[in-house]
Amino acid sequence: MQDRIQAAIDEISKVLLGKHRQIRLALCCMVSGGHLLIEDLPGMGKTTLAHALARVFGLDFNRIQFTSDLLPADILGVSVFEQATGRFIFHPGPIFRQLVLADEINRSTPKTQSALLEAMEEGQVSVEGETRPLPSPFFVIATQNPVSLAGTFPLPESQLDHFLMRIGIGYPDPRAERQLLERSNEGDRGEKLQQLLTVEDLREMRLAANAVALSPLLLDYVQRLVAHTRQSAGFHFGLSPRGSIAIVRAARSWAWLEVRQHALPEDVQAILAAVVEHRLRAATDGDGRTGAALAHRLLTEVDVF
């Protein structure tokens, strides 16, 4: 299995050049059973990564372009009266897929953003008084532009907390950008990606990651990290229990991807920034500390043992 996973990472790297760590973090999020938020400037490869993951795993995929006039019914679906049968027939919305790309999620209104909450938390949606299950597995990759750009609605903390991880893509290094320029006339290379894994493989990966052992000392370390956010000056509020569980889930998956059956402090440190940055805020908005700076502070101020 590990050889096939590495082959899948290499396959995605063909279209997202020089972003090996970001690909591994996205894969770690999928194995953990969480949802992924990708925040970066337009044109950095956010959508490319989502398409590539769907193609390599052979997942049923749909893209929802979020705009200011998008309504919850446009996502969840709606019942339409059919005269031929004399009854209402439910037409599922685009969310009824295994992998859903919520593209530029922060360009829609908070009401529309909240339509994803139940789906992300419980794997189901309630439409017109009836609960409808979503496909399994169900994975949301949401992209958002920085809130400093025009036409964006910041995601509230309650929505951000439902994403297991938030990552950025970043500018390519000079070598990768040169390759992009040389391939600029080759069209969409994502269409040529091979399917190397299956839905059943993903289920097996999740079961294997959940079986990774956690020592009491490692859990002590996680608790010290979480307690530091709740008790130290400089943090507006501490990590929630959902946040602490997210650290453990992601650390387990990262350890498994590193071909280990037990998690180490290094696994916690590898995923910590992606898991906690979007959950942390500085105590004073004007002090200039970002989520990344607060995550770095955790790594430097909290002892491993």
Secondary structure, DSSP 8 states (H G I E B T S, - for coil): -HHHHHHHHHHHTTTSTT-HHHHHHHHHHHHHT--EEEE--TTSSHHHHHHHHHHHHT--EEEEE--TT--HHHHHEEEEEETTTTEEEEEE-TT-SSEEEEETGGGS-HHHHGGGHHHHHHSEEEETTEEEE--SS-EEEEEE--TTSTT-----HHHHTT-SEEE------HHHHHHHHHTTTS--GGGG------HHHHHHHHHHHHT-B--HHHHHHHHHHHHHHHHSTTBSS---HHHHHHHHHHHHHHHHHTT-SB--HHHHHHHHHHHHGGG--BSSGGG---HHHHHHHHHHHS---
